Amino acid sequence: MQLKIFCAWWGLDHLGLEGMIKKIKEKGYDGIECFIPSEEEERKELQYLLSKYKLDIIAHQFQAEGKTFEEFADSFRNHLISASKFNPIKINSHTGKDFWSIEHNGKLIDIAEDVERDFGIPIVHETHRGRFLYSASVSKIYMEKYVKLRINADFSHWVCVSESMLQDQNKTIELAIQRADHIHARVGYEQGAQVPDPRVLDWQGHLDVFMFWWQSIVDRQNNEGKEYVTITPEFGPPPYTFIDPYTKKPINDFFEINCWMKDYLRKNIKV
């Protein structure tokens, strides 16, 4: 099984589309995870650059919006269809709201299943604060109710929400490992979704826990005979990256950390 590592567009868009994609290629990534433009000319440019630099793409759906649930649901469906028509290898979706009912969020799960069936592009739902899979305990309810639900495992959010390393929720983690078809490789801690710097020895224990979870997902996909596994290191720019209160500058470079995580994964994840 091949390990494919993607670079998130988050924080790099100031480089311009080609500048961003060129930098991602030069740093040795296999692809980019980014939103799909709605304008046809921008879509053609993105497709051309992906072909030019020989990169895969995972579509990131986060644009759905609406003042009512019905408006959001329509927007959600349209953005998933638009992304699917671009033919990414999969779609990572920011789905629903943490304060909506199981019934409402469940309708969005059904919409995603319909779109996936129509276009054949796998859709995963990100475990993210503010979205319907915002915590381990709530996600367990959805995973048990919707047996086809597939997730993008960003466990840093669950760690932050629960103020724990989830040591009391092993059954939920085990279930999530079985449902995860994509990984966001960011290390969280009990008080936040991003440790200040995973390269520092003080955070080695947290990194080890996350590596165990990620390796378990990779092992499961390997046992299932998957052709490849996808991981996106996703340490973010400010305000995720800590800022020096006096200089107002980031204490480190988030892109350097993501590149370090890419290399760490290639060295330590067994496929």
Buried (B, 14 or more C-beta within 10 A) or exposed (E): BEBBBBBBBBBBEEBEBBEBBBBBBEBEBBBBBBBBBEEEEEBEBBBEBBEEBEBBBBBBBBBBEEEEBEEBBBBBBBBBBBBBEBEBBBBBBBBBBBEBEBEBBBBBBEBBBEBBEEBEBBBBBBBBBEBBBBBBEBBBEBBEEBEEBBBBBBBBBBBBBBEBBBEEBEEBBEBBBEBBBBBBBBBBBEEBBBBBBBBEEEBEEBBEBBBEBBBBBBBBBEEEEBEEBBBBBBBBBEEBBBEEEEEEEBEBBBBEBBBBBBBBBEEEBEB
